Amino acid sequence: MRIIITEEGKLKVSVEKCETLKTVIESPKVLKTTVQGVVPYTLVSSEKVIVEKVAGETIGSHKIVKLGNDGYLYYASCDSLGDVEKILGLSLNSADPGGSVRVLTFGRCEDTSFNFDVSKPIYLGKNGAVVQSIDNEAVFIQRLGRVLKNNEILIDLDEPIIIS
């Protein structure tokens, strides 16, 4: 998925799968869509892209999740090389296995429980944690985005960097 903010302030989301399928959405429209072979997504505003998937394990709110081979959500972890390229984003709600989880794949998330340092980026830690330093046991680095305010983050996934 490619997300571009145009000079006019509009959000353009481009979803590409295979060589022949390309869907482009321009905001600020609220819409739901499913593209064959691509995760269903909801564009809720010009600032957020949210997907809804089913939990494969108990998922807590504000955790980084990946899409498992079975199509269910699990915690992503920086110490698992198998998680590279499977990370979807930040869970916005808690759910038991089989429950529905809304995942922020791009956009801002504000919560009073956050207490981040605005001078540091955010990374994937172990077991879905959002951290501001790279874990010593990490086998890859996944930058998740940046801190806008101590209680507000922007999820904007970078390409992962394999370090081990």
C-alpha positions, 0 to 999 in steps of 0.5 A: 500500500502506498500513501501519498499526501498531495500538495492540496492536502488530500490523501491518496492511497494506492493499493497494488497487487500483482501486475494488473490490479491497482486501486487508487482512492482519493480522500477525504471520502469515507469508504469501505472496500475489499480488493481481491488478494488485499486486506479490506480497508476503511479510509476513515478520513484524510488522516487515517487508514484502518483495516479490520481483521480477526484476532488469532490470539488475545490482542491488546489495544495499542500493540503492533500486529502482523497478519499470520499465514492463516489470515489472523492477527498476532503480535509482531515481534522484533526478535522474530525474522518471520515477522518481516514484511507481515506487519500491518500496524497498531491495534486500536482495540482489544479482542479475544481470539476470533474477535474483531480488531481494528488496525491503524495502518497509517495515521495519527493515534492519540491516547492519554496513556502514551508518554513518548519522547518527541525527539525519538522515533518509534520502533517495533519491540518484542510482543507487539510493544511500541518502543523508542529504542532498538532491543538488543535481541532484535533481528530486524528494525521496524520503524513504525513512525514518529511521535507528534506529541508525548501522547500522540503518534503517527503510524507510517511504517518504513521498510524493515531493516534486517540486522541479523 
